[in-house]
């Protein structure tokens, strides 16, 4: 699931889970998931929930800017979060 799809589900109230999207740090996602700043930005941009696809570019740009830091990166010991340095070992 892409970050856009995850955010779209959240905004439409379709997201019954708080799971992080694939390749994002679950530890940081729980702390950063749409903190008030994102919802304020949505309100400020006057994003219509009925036409979210028209604002896909804006949402993708916002996610890239604010969520890129919590994307997991491959390391010899597994995958590591660049923000909190949590290591998730490979099974």
GILIN-V967416 format. One line per field, one symbol per residue. ss: DSSP state (h for helix, s for strand, l for the rest). phi: phi as a letter, one per 30 degrees, with the letter a starting at -180 (. if undefined). psi: psi as a letter, one per 20 degrees, with the letter a starting at -180 (. if undefined). Layout:
ss = ???
phi = ???
psi = ???
//
This chain:
ss = llhhhhhhhhhllllllllllllslhhhhhhhlllhhhhhhhhhllllhhhhhhhhhhhhhhhhhhhhhhsssssllsssslllllsssll
phi = .dddddddedddicccbcdddeicddddeddceheeeddddddddhddddbdddcedddddddddccddcddcdbedkbbdddcidccddd
psi = prhggggggghijiojqkqqqpjqohghghhiolrhgghghgghilppiilhhhjgggggggggghihijpqqprhicqqphgijppoqq.
//
